[in-house]
């Protein structure tokens, strides 16, 4: 090596060895200066998210980002009080930070819009959000910004998507891979039986994704192989209930961590000959099925046995109706009637690619009441229900959509509020594979806490009485929340991907 090469090598060595150390030291010093040593929330009535009954006059002791104790207030010793900040929580109810199990903030990357959505979520009591497929380049940046407290937002977890090649004609995937080819990027991969799944899962993990989402045009055998390889590499698989040609029972048997969209459970009851016609392209659209068919109970039994979480997404069924949802899935990302307006708003966009309507075949007919009844049966069968919305409230709403999903679980499905709270916290953590870090108020877990003025067991509306959200030990007072003006620009319709 010549002298010039040796000099460059020395500079590179200095950079790789020294500069990160300096940066880490600076970051650690700054974090130590900003983080409170100890905060004691004293006197609260605690509902810890495990399903246990409320405990009155409790103290939650937080050090840095973690809960170190949840004990009766009278048992907090002088050594813990010494130098601690004590917050009088005697008029409050404490619940775990809420988990939004199904959101989309970057189907079309728009940083200002995403921050608007995430800010409203955080001040509404959501401390963790799971984004179910979008532009990972944007999601990685949002995740980092939230973790370093650059923006007020929940901790953001997100997925890399896998689907059959036919799916990537969908314009939503074009938006989420803008500038690149959907299906040929690491966060949106087209997979077949010939795909090297070791490589595919490794590439998905390399995007910093927290899970792999499987969407459409995947067989049961391929899904099982994806799930097995993902387990080997330590990353969960989150699937739609129906990924066609794989139906609900095949998806449940594959051992995925979570399944989204309760209405598609009806795919288990579609007669074989009808389903085959759909897969062969000889039939499409909705078919009538018996939603009391024992085949659906077999799905519930398999999910319960495997510990698979059901992300029911009831709100999206109520909001846009299953027919309109199917139109989005099979025709394009935009709601019916919106195509002309979208074209006028963005005349420079390329025309939408043709969509293969056979990619999911026939679908079970399922209305709002059916969705509630199916969720109730899943709950009664012992399936863990999570609270995910697959959408958002209008821009002028003061609270995020999760509060509406919680109301539906309680009032329409009939789940007791104690179990609804567990669905909106612990079960979301299970879906993420983070139940050892979040989801309940216990020592050793992140200090993710919501303090309410009203008793959450009184009904879903009481969860809007947010007084204070604590995320990883940082306090966000509801009185400081400013909704602001929603940012202009594209962002995609509700219920996407």
Order of alpha helices (4+ residues) and beta strands (2+ residues): alpha-alpha-beta-beta-beta-alpha-beta-beta-beta-alpha-beta-alpha-beta-alpha-beta-beta-alpha-beta-alpha-beta-alpha-beta-alpha-beta-alpha-beta-alpha-alpha-beta-alpha-beta-alpha-alpha-alpha-beta-beta-beta
